[in-house]
Amino acid sequence: MSYVKYGISPQLVERIKQKLKNPAAKERVKLLLDGVTKADLQNRPAVRRLLRQITQALNESLNAQQEEQIIQFVIAQKIDPNNTFHLLKLWGMFR
């Protein structure tokens, strides 16, 4: 689990995964991520804004340290939302 190397707690990941099993919550997050580009996911302020919107949609609170760890993780992954391989890799990390 490479996210653990960034200090992201497996318990937090499990809690988020559980919340995303709710179809309404999943749809809210999908709408927030619609149109996000690779450049957006490499831009620290854009990632911070997205993260805050998503945590608000999921009624999840993060402290400043958790937020920074997740931002670092997202940027380090160099995710291209239009690249199926990148999406499969992420799916494998969090399934």
C-alpha positions in Angstrom: 0.0 0.0 0.0 2.0 2.9 -1.2 -0.2 5.5 0.4 1.0 4.3 3.8 4.5 5.6 2.8 3.0 9.1 2.7 1.6 8.7 6.3 -2.0 8.2 5.1 -3.7 5.9 7.6 -5.3 2.7 6.3 -8.2 3.4 8.7 -8.9 6.7 6.9 -8.7 5.0 3.5 -11.2 2.3 4.7 -13.5 4.9 6.1 -13.6 6.8 2.8 -14.0 3.6 0.8 -17.0 2.7 3.0 -18.6 6.1 2.5 -18.1 5.8 -1.3 -20.2 2.6 -1.3 -23.1 4.9 -0.8 -24.3 5.6 -4.4 -25.3 9.2 -3.6 -21.9 10.0 -2.0 -20.1 8.3 -4.9 -22.1 10.4 -7.4 -21.3 13.7 -5.6 -17.6 12.8 -5.7 -17.8 11.8 -9.4 -19.4 15.2 -10.2 -16.6 17.0 -8.3 -14.0 15.1 -10.3 -15.7 15.5 -13.7 -13.4 17.3 -16.1 -10.3 17.2 -13.8 -7.1 17.1 -15.8 -3.6 15.8 -15.2 -2.4 19.4 -14.9 -5.1 20.0 -12.2 -3.7 16.9 -10.3 -0.2 18.3 -10.4 -1.2 21.7 -9.1 -1.0 21.9 -5.3 -3.8 24.6 -4.8 -6.1 22.7 -7.2 -5.5 19.4 -5.4 -6.1 21.1 -2.1 -9.4 22.7 -3.4 -10.6 19.3 -4.8 -9.6 17.5 -1.5 -11.6 20.0 0.6 -14.6 19.7 -1.7 -14.5 15.9 -1.6 -14.1 15.8 2.2 -17.0 18.2 2.6 -19.2 16.1 0.2 -18.3 13.0 2.3 -18.7 14.7 5.6 -15.2 13.8 6.5 -12.7 16.1 8.4 -9.0 16.0 7.9 -6.4 17.8 10.0 -3.7 19.9 8.3 -1.2 17.1 8.4 -3.5 14.6 6.8 -4.5 17.1 4.1 -0.8 17.7 3.3 0.0 14.0 3.2 -2.9 13.3 0.8 -1.9 16.3 -1.4 1.7 15.0 -1.6 0.5 11.5 -2.4 -1.8 12.7 -5.3 1.0 14.9 -6.8 3.6 12.1 -6.5 1.3 9.6 -8.4 1.3 11.9 -11.5 -2.2 10.7 -12.3 -3.6 11.3 -15.7 -7.4 10.8 -15.5 -7.5 10.1 -19.2 -5.0 7.2 -19.0 -6.7 3.9 -18.3 -3.5 2.4 -17.0 -3.2 5.1 -14.4 -6.8 4.6 -13.3 -6.3 0.8 -13.1 -3.2 1.3 -11.0 -5.1 3.5 -8.6 -8.0 1.0 -8.5 -5.5 -1.7 -7.5 -4.1 0.4 -4.7 -7.4 1.1 -3.1 -9.6 -1.9 -3.8 
